[in-house]
Amino acid sequence: MPLSCAILPAGATCAGLTSFGPAVYAIADGDCRDIEAAARQAMSGVGGDILISHARNEGAQLRVAC
């Protein structure tokens, strides 16, 4: 089963494939242990890394140089 198809039923709000891949990402709200477990199972025998991070949700910051 493709990785992106495995993590959606595990609770990911969405999943996608980057153009700088092969990298698959998921966006979730809250606990992502089930998503991580589904990703590990889908990747078994293939290999790869899983990185879990949090959004900063601060928006853009602009600095004007004079």
C-alpha positions as CSV (number, residue, x, y, z in Angstrom):
1,M,0.0,0.0,0.0
2,P,1.4,3.4,-0.8
3,L,2.5,5.4,2.2
4,S,0.1,8.3,1.6
5,C,-2.8,5.8,1.4
6,A,-1.7,4.2,4.7
7,I,-1.5,7.3,6.8
8,L,-4.9,8.8,5.9
9,P,-7.0,6.2,7.6
10,A,-4.7,6.4,10.6
11,G,-5.9,10.0,11.2
12,A,-3.9,12.3,8.9
13,T,-6.0,15.3,7.8
14,C,-4.2,15.2,4.5
15,A,-1.2,13.7,2.9
16,G,0.9,14.5,-0.2
17,L,4.1,13.9,-2.1
18,T,6.7,16.7,-2.4
19,S,8.3,17.5,-5.7
20,F,11.7,17.3,-4.0
21,G,11.1,13.7,-3.0
22,P,10.7,11.2,-2.5
23,A,9.2,12.8,0.6
24,V,5.6,12.1,1.8
25,Y,4.0,14.4,4.3
26,A,0.9,14.4,6.5
27,I,-0.8,17.1,8.4
28,A,-2.6,16.3,11.6
29,D,-4.2,18.0,14.4
30,G,-3.2,16.5,17.7
31,D,-1.6,13.2,18.6
32,C,0.0,11.5,15.6
33,R,1.2,8.2,17.1
34,D,-1.3,6.2,15.0
35,I,-0.1,8.0,11.9
36,E,3.5,7.3,12.7
37,A,2.8,3.6,13.3
38,A,0.9,3.3,10.0
39,A,3.9,5.1,8.2
40,R,6.4,2.7,9.8
41,Q,4.4,-0.3,8.8
42,A,4.0,0.9,5.2
43,M,7.7,1.6,5.1
44,S,8.8,-1.7,6.5
45,G,11.2,-3.4,4.2
46,V,11.8,-0.2,2.2
47,G,13.4,2.1,4.7
48,G,13.2,5.8,5.3
49,D,13.0,8.3,8.1
50,I,10.0,9.8,10.0
51,L,10.2,13.3,11.3
52,I,7.5,14.8,13.4
53,S,7.4,18.6,13.9
54,H,5.0,21.3,14.9
55,A,3.9,24.4,13.0
56,R,5.0,27.8,14.4
57,N,1.7,29.5,13.5
58,E,3.3,32.9,13.8
59,G,2.8,34.2,10.3
60,A,5.4,36.1,8.2
61,Q,7.8,38.7,9.6
62,L,9.1,41.4,7.4
63,R,12.2,43.5,8.1
64,V,12.9,46.6,6.1
65,A,16.6,47.5,5.6
66,C,17.3,51.2,5.0
